[in-house]
């Protein structure tokens, strides 16, 4: 029976982002309980930031992880896969920090958004390159 190489970098990245997603989800839950708002943000700016911080990760991490997993199992260089994973994770941490409370530096949000965009587009581009040119 042949051994199938598992996408280890993608797996660790997914585990980290999944843990981050749960942590952000918990901050939303705690903020909802504190503000007594069960649906929406109730006009509460702090709750709105926490909801968007959580939702934005959910919106972006799933597509990134699919692309990263395909890139890794397609045989792309491990340094490329690791670099793209690191870029995306750092971008998401920067974005979460920027939305963690009032008066956080806007540059952190910009870096997070730009890093997220670069991570997704870079991974998609590397995957197309790997599938079309290399294989």
C-alpha positions in Angstrom: 0.0 0.0 0.0 1.4 3.4 -1.0 1.9 6.1 1.6 0.0 9.2 0.8 1.9 12.4 1.8 -0.3 14.4 4.1 -0.4 18.2 3.7 1.3 18.9 7.0 1.8 22.6 6.7 -1.8 23.1 5.6 -2.9 20.9 8.5 -1.0 23.0 11.1 -2.2 26.2 9.5 -5.8 24.9 9.7 -5.4 23.9 13.3 -4.1 27.3 14.2 -6.7 29.2 12.3 -9.4 27.0 13.7 -8.3 27.7 17.2 -8.1 31.4 16.4 -11.7 31.2 15.0 -13.0 29.6 18.3 -11.2 32.2 20.4 -12.7 35.0 18.4 -16.1 33.3 18.5 -15.8 33.2 22.3 -15.1 37.0 22.5 -18.3 37.6 20.6 -20.2 35.4 22.9 -18.8 37.1 26.0 -19.5 40.5 24.5 -23.1 39.5 23.7 -23.7 38.3 27.3 -22.2 41.5 28.7 -24.1 43.8 26.4 -27.3 41.7 26.5 -27.6 41.6 22.7 -28.5 38.2 21.3 -28.7 39.1 17.6 -26.9 41.7 15.6 -24.8 44.3 17.3 -27.5 46.3 19.0 -25.7 49.5 18.0 -22.8 48.5 20.3 -19.5 49.5 18.5 -17.4 47.1 20.6 -19.7 44.2 19.8 -19.8 45.1 16.1 -15.9 45.1 16.0 -15.8 41.7 17.6 -18.5 40.3 15.2 -16.6 41.6 12.2 -13.3 40.3 13.5 -14.7 36.9 13.9 -16.7 37.0 10.6 -13.8 38.3 8.5 -11.6 35.4 9.6 -14.4 32.9 8.7 -14.9 34.6 5.3 -11.2 34.4 4.3 -9.6 31.5 6.1 -11.8 28.8 4.4 -10.9 29.7 0.8 -7.2 30.2 1.8 -7.0 26.8 3.5 -8.6 25.1 0.4 -6.0 26.7 -1.9 -3.1 26.0 0.5 -4.1 22.3 0.8 -4.3 21.9 -2.9 -1.0 23.7 -3.4 0.7 21.5 -0.9 -0.6 18.2 -2.2 0.2 19.3 -5.8 3.9 19.0 -4.8 4.8 22.7 -4.6 8.0 23.6 -2.8 7.6 23.4 1.0 9.2 26.8 1.4 6.6 28.3 -0.8 3.7 26.7 1.0 5.2 27.6 4.4 5.8 31.2 3.3 2.3 31.7 2.1 0.8 30.1 5.2 3.0 32.3 7.4 2.0 35.4 5.5 -1.7 34.6 5.9 -1.5 33.8 9.6 0.4 37.0 10.4 -2.0 39.0 8.3 -5.0 37.5 10.2 -3.3 38.2 13.5 -2.7 41.8 12.5 -6.3 42.2 11.4 -7.7 40.7 14.6 -5.4 43.0 16.7 -6.6 46.0 14.8 -10.2 45.2 15.5 -9.7 44.2 19.1 -10.7 47.5 20.5 -11.0 51.2 20.0 -7.9 53.3 19.2 -5.9 50.4 17.6 -3.6 51.5 14.8 -5.3 51.5 11.4 -2.0 50.4 9.9 -2.5 47.0 11.5 -5.8 46.6 9.8 -4.4 47.7 6.5 -1.5 45.3 6.8 -3.9 42.5 7.8 -6.1 43.2 4.8 -3.3 43.5 2.4 -1.5 40.4 3.7 -4.8 38.5 3.5 -5.3 39.6 -0.1 -1.7 38.8 -1.0 -1.9 35.4 0.7 -5.1 34.3 -1.1 -4.0 35.7 -4.5 -0.4 34.4 -4.1 -1.6 30.9 -3.1 -4.1 30.8 -6.0 -1.4 32.0 -8.4 1.1 29.5 -7.1 -1.5 26.7 -7.4 -2.3 27.6 -11.1 1.5 27.8 -11.8 2.0 24.4 -10.1 -0.9 22.7 -12.0 -0.4 24.3 -15.4 3.4 24.8 -15.7 5.0 22.3 -13.4 2.7 19.3 -13.8 
